[in-house]
Amino acid sequence: MPKILAVIMAGGAGTRLSVLSEERSKPAVPFAGKYRIIDFTLSNCVNSDIFDVDILTQYRPHSLNEHIGVGKSWDLDRASGGVRLLQPYQGRGSQSWYGGTADAVYQNLDYLRERRANHALILAGDHIYKMDYRGMLKFHHEKNADVTIGVMNVPLEETDRFGIMTVDADRRITAFFEKPKLRDKGTLASMGIYIFNTDLLAERLTAGAREHGDLDFGKHVIPEMIENFRVYGYAFDGYWVDVGTIQSYWETTLALLEPNPRLNLYDANWVIHTRSQEKPPVKIGPQGSVERSLVSNGCIIRGRVEHSVLSPGVYVAPGASVRDSIVMNDTWIGEGAALDKVIVDKQVVVGAGTRLGAGDDLRPNTAEPDRINTGITVVGKSARIPSGLVVGRNVVIQTKVTEADFAAFDTAVPSGATVGTR
């Protein structure tokens, strides 16, 4: 079998996720209680018998680096192959911050060559999906392709978010349009998954770097190869979601609570691996109740949890209620507090009697109207929210705010407000 190297692009800032990506890259954002977003791409690799993995990081990599470590949780702590975390660096040449997805790979060509792989599998580290890459590799060989792109059909109204292409009867790509403004190019979208013959990849990146400082696969490399190289589209019809907005993140997470969710986390034949903390079992007190929810290890529930997802170590005090919400690790929800349609980051303290996501006023967030506008209130990591406060909808509470930061709001934070500054 030819040797495969997986290259995971994990440097995205994920700005549309507001404060959730304030102190971490998008691939490091927690998901589904106990996981991180990048766990799905990493698990796809090892479940597809790919154990040579390079992860290219850039934006705030510390959380991601700590999570992955030496790769033991994914059986990637290997003397031969295994996982490497590669970050941009300053050198005597032209190395600098990555200017685009292809530029990130170009700046690491020397490291890729060390792996002596026949093929490079380029992957995004910020999508939620389960995919056996062996089917795509087989397709690549059968077509004798120079490049194979993972593709899937998307709704017509979303085509301006993707690279859109057309293919002939043999699945060869005949045209590629990067995020077209007009919705007349079809609905076959690039998933950001590419298989390159490694020598050709190095050749095309070197040539492209001479012309484009912000070298990007979708904008430059792929469109310039279609006419002169064998570029094919591999059709994928499984589950794949880009949780790139607060609304899509909330919807995708709570969709896991359906009786038969499209994303099956309980498939013993396709385990999603992650780095887990050692915490005791879930404890539900005499006053506690849980309905239609995912509750992770280490949680103590003494109030009511309904249609919500709780990460490890969350405490819900007596009389408190959590509804239609996502609550991340080690958050403390005080006695009598109420959360409704809220996303709460790690290590937050919600004071007793405080209401988060209160009322019917759905005015967009004034600081982020294009990101926070669907009624979801978002609380940043390590925030301290005082007792007895009423917080409306589409509110953003920044990371590490303290009780003093709420002084200007007296007893209520109106819908659309932002507490704290970045």
C-alpha positions in Angstrom: 0.0 0.0 0.0 1.3 3.5 -0.8 2.2 5.6 2.3 -0.4 8.3 3.2 0.4 11.4 5.2 -2.6 13.3 6.7 -2.1 17.1 7.0 -4.8 18.7 9.2 -5.3 22.5 8.9 -6.0 23.6 12.4 -5.1 27.2 12.6 -8.4 28.8 12.0 -9.5 31.7 14.3 -13.2 30.9 14.0 -14.2 34.5 14.5 -17.9 33.8 13.8 -18.0 31.8 17.0 -17.6 35.0 19.0 -16.2 34.5 22.5 -16.0 30.7 22.1 -12.9 31.2 20.0 -11.5 34.1 21.9 -8.8 32.1 23.7 -8.6 29.0 21.4 -8.6 28.1 17.8 -11.9 26.8 16.2 -10.7 23.1 16.1 -10.1 23.3 19.9 -13.7 24.4 20.7 -15.5 21.8 22.9 -18.3 19.9 21.2 -20.9 17.4 22.3 -19.9 17.5 26.0 -16.6 15.6 26.1 -15.1 16.2 22.7 -13.3 18.9 20.8 -14.1 19.7 17.1 -10.7 18.4 15.9 -11.4 15.0 17.5 -13.6 14.0 14.6 -10.9 14.6 11.9 -8.3 12.9 14.1 -10.6 9.9 14.7 -11.4 9.6 11.0 -7.7 9.3 10.4 -7.0 6.5 12.8 -10.2 4.7 12.0 -9.1 4.8 8.4 -5.7 3.3 9.4 -3.8 6.5 8.8 -1.3 7.0 11.5 1.0 9.6 10.0 -0.5 13.0 10.9 0.8 16.5 10.8 -1.3 19.2 12.4 -0.7 22.8 11.2 -1.6 25.3 13.9 -1.5 29.1 14.1 -4.2 31.0 16.0 -4.0 30.6 19.8 -2.7 27.0 19.6 -2.1 26.4 23.4 -5.5 24.8 24.1 -5.1 22.6 21.0 -1.5 21.6 21.9 -2.5 20.6 25.4 -5.4 18.6 24.2 -3.5 16.6 21.6 -0.2 16.2 23.5 1.7 13.3 22.0 -1.4 11.8 20.5 -1.9 9.0 22.9 -5.6 9.3 23.0 -5.7 8.5 19.3 -3.0 5.9 19.3 -0.7 8.4 17.6 2.1 8.3 20.1 4.3 6.3 17.8 8.0 6.1 17.2 7.4 5.7 13.5 4.8 8.1 12.1 2.5 9.4 14.8 1.4 13.0 15.2 3.4 16.3 14.9 2.2 19.8 15.7 3.7 22.3 13.3 3.4 26.0 14.0 4.5 29.0 11.8 8.0 30.3 12.6 10.4 33.0 11.7 13.5 31.8 9.8 16.3 33.1 7.6 14.1 32.5 4.6 10.6 33.9 4.0 8.8 32.0 6.7 6.1 34.0 8.4 2.4 33.7 9.4 0.5 31.5 7.0 -1.1 33.5 4.2 -3.6 30.8 3.2 -4.3 27.1 3.4 -1.9 26.1 0.7 0.7 28.6 2.0 0.6 26.7 5.4 1.4 23.5 3.6 4.1 25.2 1.5 5.9 26.5 4.5 6.1 23.0 5.9 7.2 21.2 2.7 10.5 20.1 4.3 8.7 18.4 7.2 6.3 16.7 4.7 9.2 15.4 2.7 10.6 13.8 5.8 7.6 11.6 6.0 8.4 10.1 2.6 4.7 9.7 1.8 3.4 8.9 -1.7 0.2 10.8 -1.1 -0.8 13.8 1.1 -4.4 13.9 2.5 -5.2 17.5 3.2 -8.0 17.9 5.8 -9.8 20.7 7.7 -9.7 20.3 11.4 -12.9 22.3 12.1 -15.7 20.2 10.7 -17.9 17.6 12.3 -18.2 14.5 10.3 -17.4 10.8 10.1 -15.7 9.6 6.9 -13.6 6.5 6.0 -10.8 8.0 3.9 -9.9 4.6 2.5 -12.9 4.9 0.0 -11.6 8.2 -1.3 -8.0 6.8 -1.6 -9.3 3.9 -3.6 -11.2 6.2 -5.9 -8.0 8.3 -6.3 -6.1 5.2 -7.5 -8.8 3.9 -9.7 -9.0 7.2 -11.6 -5.3 7.6 -11.7 -5.9 11.1 -10.4 -3.4 13.8 -9.7 -5.8 15.4 -7.3 -9.0 14.2 -5.7 -11.4 16.5 -3.9 -14.1 15.4 -1.5 -17.4 16.9 -2.6 -21.0 16.9 -1.5 -24.2 18.6 -2.5 -25.2 21.6 -0.3 -28.4 23.7 -0.3 -28.5 26.2 -3.1 -28.8 29.1 -0.6 -25.5 28.1 1.0 -23.4 27.8 -2.2 -21.7 31.2 -1.6 -19.9 29.7 1.4 -18.1 27.0 -0.6 -16.0 26.2 -3.6 -18.5 25.0 -6.1 -17.6 22.8 -9.1 -19.0 20.9 -12.0 -18.0 17.4 -13.0 -18.4 15.2 -16.1 -19.8 11.7 -16.3 -16.5 10.3 -15.2 -16.4 12.6 -12.1 -13.6 14.6 -13.5 -13.9 18.3 -12.4 -14.4 20.6 -15.4 -14.9 23.9 -13.6 -14.3 25.3 -10.1 -15.8 28.5 -8.6 -14.6 29.7 -5.2 -17.5 31.0 -3.2 -19.5 32.3 -6.1 -21.8 35.3 -5.5 -24.3 34.1 -8.1 -26.2 30.9 -7.3 -26.0 29.5 -10.8 -23.0 27.3 -10.6 -24.6 24.2 -9.2 -24.6 22.8 -5.6 -21.6 20.4 -5.7 -19.3 21.8 -3.0 -15.8 21.2 -1.9 -15.5 19.7 1.6 -11.9 21.0 1.9 -10.6 17.5 1.7 -7.9 16.9 -0.9 -5.7 14.0 -1.9 -2.5 15.0 -3.8 0.3 12.9 -5.2 3.0 14.3 -2.9 5.6 15.2 -5.6 3.0 17.1 -7.6 1.8 18.9 -4.5 5.3 20.1 -3.8 5.7 21.2 -7.4 2.4 23.1 -7.6 2.9 24.8 -4.2 6.4 25.9 -5.1 5.2 27.3 -8.4 2.2 29.0 -6.8 4.2 30.6 -4.1 6.1 32.7 -6.7 2.8 34.3 -7.8 0.6 34.3 -4.6 1.7 35.4 -1.2 -1.6 34.2 0.3 -1.5 30.9 -1.5 -4.8 29.1 -1.1 -6.1 25.7 -2.3 -9.6 26.9 -3.3 -8.6 30.3 -4.7 -5.3 29.4 -6.5 -4.0 25.8 -6.5 -7.1 23.8 -7.6 -8.5 26.3 -10.2 -5.1 26.5 -11.9 -4.8 22.7 -12.1 -8.1 21.8 -13.6 -7.2 22.3 -17.3 -3.8 20.5 -17.3 -4.1 17.8 -14.6 -6.4 15.0 -13.7 -8.6 16.5 -11.0 -11.5 14.4 -9.8 -14.4 14.8 -7.3 -15.2 12.1 -4.8 -18.8 12.2 -3.8 -19.6 11.9 -0.1 -23.2 11.5 1.1 -22.7 11.1 4.8 -22.9 13.4 7.8 -20.8 16.6 7.5 -21.3 19.9 9.2 -19.3 23.1 9.4 -20.2 24.5 12.9 -18.8 27.9 11.9 -21.5 30.1 13.5 -23.1 30.3 17.0 -26.4 29.2 15.5 -25.0 26.2 13.7 -22.9 25.2 16.7 -26.0 25.3 19.0 -28.2 23.5 16.5 -25.7 20.8 15.7 -25.0 20.2 19.4 -28.7 19.9 20.4 -29.5 17.8 17.4 -27.6 15.0 19.2 -30.5 14.8 21.7 -32.9 13.5 19.1 -33.9 9.8 19.4 -32.0 8.9 16.3 -29.5 11.7 15.5 -27.8 11.8 12.2 -24.4 11.9 14.0 -24.1 8.7 16.0 -21.6 9.0 18.8 -22.4 5.5 20.0 -21.1 3.5 17.0 -18.7 0.9 18.3 -17.3 0.5 14.8 -16.3 4.1 14.4 -15.3 5.4 17.8 -14.7 9.1 18.3 -11.5 9.3 20.4 -10.7 12.2 22.7 -8.4 13.2 25.6 -10.6 12.7 28.7 -10.1 13.9 32.2 -10.4 11.4 35.0 -13.6 12.5 36.8 -16.1 10.6 38.9 -19.5 9.4 37.6 -22.5 11.7 37.2 -24.4 12.3 40.4 -28.1 13.3 40.4 -29.2 14.5 43.8 -32.7 14.0 45.4 -34.0 17.3 43.9 -32.3 16.8 40.6 -33.9 15.8 37.3 -32.5 15.3 33.8 -34.6 15.1 30.6 -33.4 14.6 27.0 -29.9 15.7 27.7 -26.2 14.6 27.4 -24.5 14.8 30.8 -20.8 14.2 31.0 -18.7 12.6 33.7 -18.1 14.5 36.9 -21.4 16.5 36.8 -23.5 17.0 39.9 -27.1 17.7 39.2 -29.2 19.0 42.0 -31.5 21.1 39.9 -33.3 20.5 36.6 -31.6 19.9 33.2 -33.8 19.8 30.1 -32.8 19.4 26.5 -29.2 20.5 27.2 -25.6 19.3 26.8 -23.3 19.4 29.9 -19.5 18.9 29.7 -17.5 17.3 32.5 -17.6 18.8 36.0 -20.7 21.0 35.7 -22.5 21.7 39.0 -26.2 22.6 38.9 -27.4 23.7 42.4 -30.8 23.0 43.9 -33.6 25.0 42.4 -31.5 25.9 39.3 -32.7 25.0 35.8 -30.9 24.6 32.5 -33.0 24.4 29.3 -32.0 24.3 25.6 -28.4 25.2 26.6 -24.8 24.1 26.2 -22.7 24.3 29.4 -19.0 23.6 29.2 -16.5 22.1 31.7 -16.4 23.0 35.4 -19.1 25.6 35.3 -20.9 26.4 38.5 -24.6 27.2 38.3 -25.9 28.7 41.5 -29.0 28.0 43.5 -32.2 29.1 41.8 -30.4 30.3 38.6 -32.1 29.8 35.2 -30.5 29.3 31.9 -32.6 29.3 28.7 -31.0 29.0 25.2 -27.5 29.9 26.4 -24.0 28.7 25.5 -21.7 28.9 28.5 -17.9 28.4 28.2 -15.6 26.7 30.7 -15.1 27.6 34.4 -18.0 30.1 34.5 -19.7 31.0 37.8 -23.4 31.9 37.5 -24.6 33.5 40.7 -27.7 32.4 42.7 -31.0 33.5 41.3 -29.5 34.9 38.1 -31.5 34.4 34.8 -29.5 34.0 31.6 -31.5 34.2 28.3 -34.6 35.9 29.8 -37.6 37.5 28.0 -38.8 37.7 24.4 -36.7 40.6 23.1 -34.7 39.3 20.2 -32.8 42.4 19.1 -29.4 41.5 17.7 -26.2 42.0 19.7 -25.1 45.6 19.0 -21.4 44.7 18.8 -21.9 41.5 16.7 -25.2 41.8 14.9 -24.2 39.5 12.1 -23.1 36.7 14.5 -25.4 36.9 17.6 -29.0 37.5 16.3 -31.0 34.3 16.9 -31.8 34.6 20.6 -28.7 32.7 21.9 -26.8 34.4 24.8 -23.1 33.5 24.9 -20.9 33.5 28.0 -17.1 33.5 27.7 -14.6 31.4 29.6 -14.0 32.1 33.3 -16.7 34.8 33.5 -18.1 35.6 37.0 -21.8 36.6 36.9 -23.3 38.1 40.0 -26.3 36.8 41.8 -29.8 38.1 41.2 -29.1 39.4 37.7 -31.5 39.2 34.7 -29.7 38.8 31.4 -31.7 39.1 28.1 -31.2 37.4 24.8 -28.4 37.8 22.2 -26.2 39.0 25.0 -22.4 38.4 24.9 -20.5 38.2 28.2 -16.8 38.4 27.5 -14.1 36.1 28.9 -12.9 36.6 32.4 -15.3 39.4 33.3 -15.9 39.8 37.0 -18.9 41.0 39.1 -17.5 44.5 38.9 -18.0 44.6 35.1 -21.8 44.3 35.6 -22.0 47.4 37.7 -23.2 49.6 34.9 -26.2 47.3 34.3 -27.6 47.4 37.9 -29.9 44.4 38.1 -30.6 43.7 34.4 -28.5 43.3 31.2 -30.8 44.1 28.2 -31.0 42.0 25.1 -28.3 42.7 22.6 -25.9 44.1 25.1 -22.2 43.1 25.6 -20.6 42.9 29.0 -16.8 43.5 29.1 -14.4 44.4 26.3 -12.0 42.3 24.3 
